[in-house]
Amino acid sequence: MANASRPVQKRIDPARVPPRAQGGKGRSGKPGGQPPRVVARKASASDWIGGARLRTLPLAVSPVALGTASAYLLSNPGWHWVRGLLALIVAVALQIGVNYANDYSDGIRGTDRYRVGPSRLTGSGAAKPRTVLAVAIAFLAIGGIAGVVLIALTGYWWLLAVGAACIIAAYFYTGGKHPYGYYGLGELFVFVFFGLVATAGTTYTQVGTVNLESWLAGVAAGLLACAVLMVNNLRDLEQDKLAKKRTLAVLVGNRAARILYCVFVAVPFAILIFFAVFYEKAPLVYFTLLGAIPAMIITLTGKTAPEFMVALRLTSLTALLFGLGLAAAIAF
């Protein structure tokens, strides 16, 4: 019954797919050929909520919390809660916008014909591509508007260039003729924009400077975001190969990708040593290893898509608890 609310995506045996559809460019001019023709019911509200991929939102919340806590160390007289809230709106809106843009781009390219994870709005045929694209643009616009208001409050107008770069990078992750997400650069994107830029940017817009705590926290948040993306791509490794989607996992191979995932998860806990030395409550954040260690074990040994989905959820939860816990330790 749990699957009754999700659109049913037709599976296609790669052995029976015409060569043109298995790689290269078909008549559509897009890698993978024409999108799969599927018959699905109209997407419901729950389908659209699922398309937002709520499990990825910790990647937006954690860096803002860390950036705000780092700003509090330098803030006088206290919290700049309005600016912090605007930064959160920017991060969450861009994350959701990226997710819908990814749904649209992968769907029209035909990449999702090989999916083994949850079905997508465009690829399953549950929603029209134009509608999904419009929703993606709407969320990107919300993030952009919130960003402009935040910049107006701070007076740092040069940050408009940073905001524009964020929106452009969000769309061209899987959009355009040469999406960089198809060339192994996805992890670099999330590390820079959902790690360093989100954390340091939050701190800077509140106090006009960035301290060491913000930079280190940004590195930790960025690496955990990379881990989420890596385990997601490990789940789809063989399918991405068929679709000619060259993620970092595809480029480095199965074994190296699993090891790299563990590095992404482990390094933030090494960075945590610095905070544990100077902040009394920071050692408590090590309790998040209760989620991180099982996630690493599953990723190293997993063979099926459901196993990687469990690891993905545990990694997202670890990223959220790590970020909120460290933010609390810094601020209080």
N, C-alpha and C positions, 0 to 999 in steps of 0.2 A: 504493500500500500504506500510505502514511503516514496516509491518512484512514480506514483500515479500522477503527481503534480509536475513532473519534469517532461519536457518534449522528448519524444523518442527519435533518436538519430539512427538512420539506416546505416548499417555496416556494410562495407564493400570489400570483398575479397581482393587483395592486391593482385593476385594471380590472374584474376578475370578482368582487371582494369586495362583498357587499351594502353599501349606504350606511351602515347601522347599524354595521357592523364597521369601517368606515373612519374613523370619528370619533364624537365624542359618547359617549353611554352606551347600551349595549345592555341586554338583559334582565338581564345580570349586574350592572348598576349600576356597572361599572368602565369607565374610559376605554378606548376601543378595542373594546368589546364582549366577547364570549366569547373565551377563549383558543383558538388554532387547534387543531383536532382532527388530531393527527398519530399515526402509528403508528411506533414506534421500539422497538428492542430495549432490554433493561434496561441501565442504566448500569453500566459496569465501573469498576474501581478507577482506571484511567487517566482515565476520564471525570470522576470526582469530583476527581481531582488537577487536571485541566484546569479544572474549575469553580471551584477556588480561585484561578485566574488568577495563577499564580506570577510572571508578568512584572510584576505590580504590587507585589510585595513590596519592591523597592528603595525604594518610597515610605515604607515602614515602617522599614527598616533605616537609611537615611541620616540621618534626624533624630535617632535615638537615638545613632548614632555621633558626630554633631556635638555633641549635648548632653553626652555623656559627655566628649568631648575638651575642651569648654569648661569643664566642671566640674573637670577635672584641673588647670586653671590656678589654681583656688582651693582645691583639695583638700589637706588635711593630715591624715594622713601620705601618702596616695596614692590609688590607685584604689578606688572603692566598687563593685567588680565585681558583687557580689550585687544591688545596687540597679539597676545598669546592665542586668544580665541580666533582671531582673523588668520593667524598662521596655521591653526588647526584646520580651518575651513579650506584654506588653500591646499594643504597637503592631502586631506581626505578627498576633496573634489578632483584633484589631479589624479589621485590613485584610481578612483572610480572611472574617470574619463579615460585613463590608460586602459583599464580593463575592457570597457565597451569598445574602444578603438581597436584593441587587439582582437576582440570577438568579430568585429566587422572585417578587418583586414584579412585575418586568417580564413574567415568564411568565404569571402569573394575570391581568394586565391585557390581555394580547394584544399588548403592544408588540413582542415578539420575532418576531411573524409577518413583520415586514418586514426582519429582520436580514440583513446581507450578511457579517458577520464570523463567527467560530467559533460553532457552535450552542451553546445553553445547555441545562442539564439539565431545567429546567421547560418551557421553550418547545418543546423538541424532543420532549417526552414520554418522555424516557429515565428520568426519576425522578419520583416523585409529589411534588406541591407541598408536602404536609405534611412529607415527608422532607427536602426541601431547606430548608424553614423550620426544622425541628428542628436540622439541622446548623448553620445560621446562628446560631441561638440558643445552641447549644453553644459555638461559638467566641467569641461575644460574652460568654458566661458565663466562659469561660477567661480572657479579657482582664480581666473584672471581678474575678475572684478574685485574679489576679496583681496587679491594681491595689490591692486591699484589703491584701494582704500587704505591698506596697511602702509604702503609706501607714502601716501599722502600724509598720514599721521606722523610718519617719521621724518619726512622731508628728504629722504635719500633717493632722489629720483633716478640715479644711475642704476638702481636695482630693477628698473623696468627692463633693462637688457637681460638681467638674470632671469626674470619672470618669463620673458619671451623665449629664452633658451629652454626653460623648463617645459613650456607648452609645445614648442617645436619638437623637442626630444621625445615628449610623451606620444605625439602622433606618429613620428617616423620610426618609433620602436619596431612596429610591424607594418606601418603604412608606407605609401609611396612605391616607386619602382625598385628601389634598392634599400629595403628596411634593414637597419643595422642589427636588429634582433636576429636576423637570418644569417648573420656573419659572425656569430660568437661574441657580440659586444653587449648583450643584454645585462650581464652581471656588472659590467663597467657602468652602464646607465644607472642601475639601481644603487650602486655604491656611491656614485657622485651625487645623484639628485635626491635619493631617499635616505642618504646617510649624511654626507658632508654638507650639502646645500641646505637640506631641511633642518638639520640641527644647528649648524653655525648661523644659518640665515635667521632662524628664530631668535637666537641669542642677539645677533647684531641689530635686528629691528626693534629690540626692546631696550638695549643699553648702548648701542653705537659702537660696540667693540666685541671681540670674540676671545674668550680665555682658553687656557689649555684644557680645562675640563670639557668645554664644548667640543673642541676638536677631537679629543680622545673618545668622547661619547659618540660623536658622529661617525668615527671609524667603526666602533663597535656596532652601532645601529646599521650602518651600511653593509657590514659583513654578514650580519644576520639576515638582512634583506637578500643578499646574494645567495645565502643558504636556502632560503625559501624558493627562490627561482631555480636553483640548481636541482633540488629534489623534485620539483615539478617537472623539469625537463628530463630528469632521469626516468621518470614514469613514462614519458612519451618518447624515449630515446629512439626506439626502432621505428616508431611511426613518423618521427621527424626526419629520419633518414629517407624513408619512402617519399616524403613530401618535399625533399630537398631543402629542408629547413635546418641550416647549419648552426645550431645552438652551440654554446661552449661545451656542453656535455657530448654532443655529436663530434665536435672537433678533437677533443682530448681522449675520447673513448670511455667505455663503461667503467673500468676499474679506476682510472685517474679521476673521473668525475665524482665517484663515490669518496675517494680520498680528499679531493678538493672541497667537497661538501663538509667533511669533518673539520678541515682547516678553517673554513668559514665560520663554523660553530664554535670551535675551540679558542680561536684568537681573542674574541671578546672577553672570554673568561680570564685570559692572560692579562688583558688591558685592565680588567677589574682589580687586579692586584694593586695598581696605582691608587685607585679610589679607596681600597680597603686600608691602605696605609694612612690616608689623610681624613677619611670620613668613617666615623665610628660604626654606623649602621650598614655601610657598604658590604661587609662580609655576608650579611643576610641574603644578598642577591645570589650567592652561590647555591641557594636552595633551588634556583631555576634549573640547575643541572639535573634535577629529578625528571625534567621533561627533555632536556637536551641529550642526555646520555642514551635513553631508549631510542630517541630519534636517530642518533648516530648509528646505533647497533642495527636498527631496522634498515637504514639506508645502506649500510655495508653488506648486509646479508639478504636483503629483500629481492624477490624475483617477480612479484606480481604487482599489478596496478593498485589493488586495495592496500597492500603493504606500504607502498610509497605515499598513498593518500593519508595513511595514519602518520607517517613520518612528516608529511607536509603540515598536518594539523598541529602536531607536537612542536614543530619548528616555529610556526606562527605564534603559538601560545608562548613558547620560550622567548621569542622576540618581544612580545607585549609585556610579559612579566619582568623580563630583564630591564626593558626601558623604563617602565613605571617604577619598579623597585629601585633602580639606580637613581632615578630622578628624585624620589622621596628621600633617599639617603643623602643626596647632595644638598637638597633644600632644607631638610629637617635634622 
